[in-house]
Amino acid sequence: MSGDLTVDLASRAVTVKKKEVHLTATEYALLHELVRHAGKVVMHAQLLRSVWGPTREPVAVLRVYITHLRKKLETPGGGKLIQTEPGIGYRLLASE
C-alpha cells in the first residue's frame, strides 16, 4: 500500500511493518475511504458523509480521527502517510 502500511480491504486487516494494528470501526471506515482514493485528495465533506452518513459532524471530529490514525499508522522515521490539504481534506500518500 504505502511504505510500511498494508491494508487488506477483503479481510479488513491493517498492518504496519507486518504487525497488526487494531482500528476502531470509525478509524477503519475513514482509512478505507482514504485507501479507495490513495494519492488523491479526499475532501472533508466526502469523508464526513462516507464515514458518518448524513449527520452533520463537524470537521473538528474528523481531525481527531485523523490524529488517531496517524498515531497508529505512522512510524518514527517512516514519514507521513496522511497528508493534510489545509481547508480542503486529506490525502493518503501512495507508495512509489
VMD Tcl script that draws the C-alpha trace (Angstrom):
set ca {
  {0.00 0.00 0.00}
  {2.17 2.82 1.27}
  {5.62 2.08 2.67}
  {5.23 0.02 5.84}
  {1.40 0.16 5.71}
  {-0.62 -2.71 4.27}
  {-4.42 -2.66 4.10}
  {-6.32 -5.78 3.04}
  {-9.81 -4.50 2.28}
  {-11.24 -8.00 1.82}
  {-10.26 -9.17 5.30}
  {-10.25 -5.72 6.95}
  {-6.67 -6.36 8.11}
  {-4.33 -3.43 8.67}
  {-0.63 -3.93 9.33}
  {2.31 -1.63 9.87}
  {5.75 -3.22 9.47}
  {3.96 -6.60 9.37}
  {2.39 -6.05 12.81}
  {-1.39 -6.00 13.00}
  {-2.90 -2.67 14.02}
  {-6.24 -2.52 15.82}
  {-8.53 0.21 14.49}
  {-11.96 1.17 15.73}
  {-14.83 0.81 13.27}
  {-14.77 4.55 12.62}
  {-11.00 4.65 12.14}
  {-11.21 1.73 9.72}
  {-14.05 3.36 7.75}
  {-12.01 6.54 7.44}
  {-8.88 4.65 6.36}
  {-10.94 2.60 3.88}
  {-12.15 5.79 2.21}
  {-8.61 7.17 2.05}
  {-7.30 3.88 0.61}
  {-10.00 3.87 -2.08}
  {-8.70 7.25 -3.22}
  {-4.99 6.76 -2.44}
  {-2.84 9.51 -3.88}
  {-5.82 11.83 -4.37}
  {-7.25 14.49 -2.09}
  {-10.46 13.42 -0.36}
  {-12.49 16.43 0.67}
  {-13.67 16.92 4.25}
  {-17.34 16.75 3.20}
  {-16.82 13.47 1.34}
  {-15.05 11.86 4.31}
  {-17.70 13.05 6.75}
  {-20.53 11.81 4.52}
  {-18.97 8.42 3.78}
  {-17.96 7.68 7.38}
  {-20.71 9.32 9.44}
  {-23.53 9.43 6.90}
  {-25.98 12.29 6.61}
  {-25.36 13.56 10.16}
  {-23.56 16.86 10.37}
  {-20.42 16.00 12.31}
  {-18.05 18.98 12.49}
  {-14.71 18.91 10.71}
  {-13.09 19.00 14.18}
  {-14.31 15.42 14.75}
  {-12.64 14.38 11.51}
  {-9.38 15.99 12.63}
  {-9.45 13.99 15.88}
  {-9.84 10.70 13.99}
  {-7.09 11.61 11.52}
  {-4.82 12.26 14.52}
  {-5.71 8.82 15.92}
  {-4.95 7.18 12.57}
  {-1.62 8.95 12.28}
  {-0.58 7.80 15.76}
  {-1.47 4.19 14.93}
  {-0.15 4.04 11.36}
  {2.85 6.34 11.07}
  {6.17 5.11 12.40}
  {9.06 7.27 13.59}
  {11.35 7.99 10.67}
  {8.81 6.50 8.27}
  {7.44 9.80 7.09}
  {3.85 10.93 6.87}
  {1.24 8.66 5.33}
  {-1.70 11.03 5.60}
  {-1.12 14.47 4.17}
  {-3.31 17.42 5.16}
  {-4.55 19.69 2.40}
  {-5.46 22.75 4.51}
  {-9.08 23.80 4.16}
  {-9.77 21.00 1.66}
  {-9.21 17.49 3.01}
  {-6.68 14.69 3.32}
  {-4.59 12.54 1.01}
  {-3.21 9.07 1.70}
  {0.21 9.08 0.10}
  {0.60 6.12 -2.23}
  {3.91 4.30 -2.31}
  {6.23 4.90 -5.19}
}
mol new
graphics top color blue
foreach p $ca { graphics top sphere $p radius 0.5 }
foreach p [lrange $ca 0 end-1] q [lrange $ca 1 end] { graphics top cylinder $p $q radius 0.2 }
display resetview
